[in-house]
Amino acid sequence: MLTKTNPMVYVLKILMNMTVILFSLTALFPIVWMLYTSLKTNQEFSLSILSLPHHPSLQNYFNSFRIGKMNYALFSSFFNTVITVPIIVIVSFIMGYFFARFRFPGKKLLYVVFLSGMIIPLHSLLVPLFVQFKWIGMLDNRFTLILPYICFNLPIAIFLYDSFIQDISSEIEEAAYMDGSSFDHTLFKVIFPICLPITSTITILSVLSTWNEFSFALVLNKTNIYFTLPIWLTFFNNQFTTDYTGKITGLVMVSLPTILLYLFYSNKIMTGMTSGAVKG
């Protein structure tokens, strides 16, 4: 039986859709603006901030590497990410598995200690960490940021693995043991593949956190060759003038990898974050 649609409901739906579209455009426009502005010269930028480039050029990107020495910062960010993320995944998976499957003395206390890292503001640790690193001689070198980045990301990773593994039936492991599988084989060949959805989430969150981190990278490293991309972008300037299009080009190169990563894997992030939230 067909029912007549209320005109007022129809109008409200149109208004709601238009509102959502408007908010979407306000979120997308800065990204689009950065992309086409990076193809402009400073002269074109000074004449009109919002206009499209008359003669698009990739010169700003070449200048970032040739004059701005961006290759050092790109290598530093890539190095920190490639070293940090696998360690976070492996350590948090093993610890999350033990928290989910075993009972041992001090388990609750140890779990609370790890999860307290999700509560304590990270920037409150900046000065104590600087003093400790200065005392042990770990300031200003290629590996300075590795340990802090691992420690900062472990609490949320352990929590996510623990919640996810608790939903995996222990009968899977029992069947593997009955077939002659060792503990190591069961852990990494049976359980770890099942944890791929949450592993994807933890990997993406760790990459975003490491790639975009600013405060600790600014304080703990002072040598130019150890600057990460966010720090490089802060100090990127010409001697006498501000290179606006150069800075915008740097913003594009710093933010575009994380934007693309989130766009392609946002569903995995949401799926992983909600895994284990509902107990049957």
Buried (B, 14 or more C-beta within 10 A) or exposed (E): EEEEEEEEEEEEEEEEEEEEEEEEEEEEEEEEEBEBBBBBBBEBBEEEEEEEBEEEBEBBBEBBEEEBBBEBBBBBBBBBBEBBBEBBBEBBBBBBBBBBBEEEEEEEEBBEEBBEBEEEEBEEBBEEBBEEBEEEEBBEBBEBBBBBBBBBBBBBBBBBBBBBBBBBEEEEBEEBBEEEBEEEEBBEEBBBEBBEEBBBBBBBBBBBBBBBBEEBBBBBBEEEEBBBBBBBBBEBEEEEEEBBBBBBBBBBBBBBBBEEBEEEBEEBBEBBBEBBEEEE
